[in-house]
């Protein structure tokens, strides 16, 4: 389970254990272990460099470019 605060509440843990579940916690968050984080960082940098309104505008531009070729 992830490390969201509400997952660690005692009533949540009790409910899971009452149903026979064993809780296994994920390690603390680390963007180095998640390649998509680096991809999103790259996309956000491009958005700023190209002065687009938001990430959706950048993705629209990418998809338009891809469909042309």
Backbone torsions as a table, in degrees:
resi	resn	phi	psi	omega
1	UNK	NA	149.7	179.3
2	UNK	-74.9	178.0	-172.7
3	UNK	-97.6	28.0	176.1
4	UNK	-62.4	141.1	-175.3
5	UNK	-56.0	-43.2	-176.3
6	UNK	-68.3	-20.9	176.1
7	UNK	-71.2	-23.4	-177.2
8	UNK	-91.4	-1.9	179.3
9	UNK	-63.7	144.2	-176.4
10	UNK	-62.2	-38.4	179.9
11	UNK	-65.9	-33.9	176.4
12	UNK	-67.3	-46.5	179.1
13	UNK	-62.4	-41.3	178.7
14	UNK	-62.1	-42.4	-179.8
15	UNK	-63.3	-41.8	178.6
16	UNK	-64.9	-45.7	-179.6
17	UNK	-66.0	-35.2	178.9
18	UNK	-63.4	-28.1	178.6
19	UNK	-91.0	3.9	176.4
20	UNK	86.4	15.2	-179.9
21	UNK	-88.4	145.7	173.0
22	UNK	-105.8	129.3	-177.7
23	UNK	-89.1	125.0	173.3
24	UNK	-115.5	123.1	-175.8
25	UNK	-90.2	141.3	173.0
26	UNK	-73.2	154.2	174.8
27	UNK	-66.3	162.4	177.5
28	UNK	-54.7	151.6	-176.6
29	UNK	-60.3	135.6	175.0
30	UNK	-146.5	111.2	-179.7
31	UNK	-62.1	-20.4	179.3
32	UNK	-65.7	-24.6	-178.7
33	UNK	-95.0	2.7	-176.6
34	UNK	-126.7	98.1	-174.6
35	UNK	-58.0	-29.8	-178.6
36	UNK	-63.6	-27.6	178.1
37	UNK	-62.9	-39.9	178.6
38	UNK	-68.4	-36.3	177.9
39	UNK	-64.6	-46.3	178.9
40	UNK	-64.2	-36.0	177.4
41	UNK	-62.3	-42.1	178.1
42	UNK	-63.2	-44.5	179.6
43	UNK	-61.3	-42.6	-179.7
44	UNK	-65.7	-36.8	176.6
45	UNK	-63.1	-43.8	178.3
46	UNK	-61.2	-41.9	179.8
47	UNK	-58.4	-42.9	179.5
48	UNK	-68.6	-42.5	-179.4
49	UNK	-63.2	-39.2	-177.2
50	UNK	-90.1	0.7	177.4
51	UNK	53.3	45.1	176.0
52	UNK	-86.4	155.1	-174.7
53	UNK	-63.3	-39.6	-178.2
54	UNK	-160.1	177.6	-179.1
55	UNK	-64.3	-34.3	178.8
56	UNK	-59.9	-39.4	177.9
57	UNK	-63.6	-40.1	178.4
58	UNK	-65.2	-45.2	179.5
59	UNK	-64.1	-38.8	176.4
60	UNK	-59.6	-43.5	178.8
61	UNK	-61.2	-45.6	179.1
62	UNK	-60.5	-47.6	-177.6
63	UNK	-65.6	-35.6	176.4
64	UNK	-64.8	-43.9	179.1
65	UNK	-62.8	-44.1	-178.3
66	UNK	-63.6	-40.6	-178.1
67	UNK	-71.9	-18.7	177.2
68	UNK	-73.2	-25.1	-176.2
69	UNK	-111.2	NA	NA
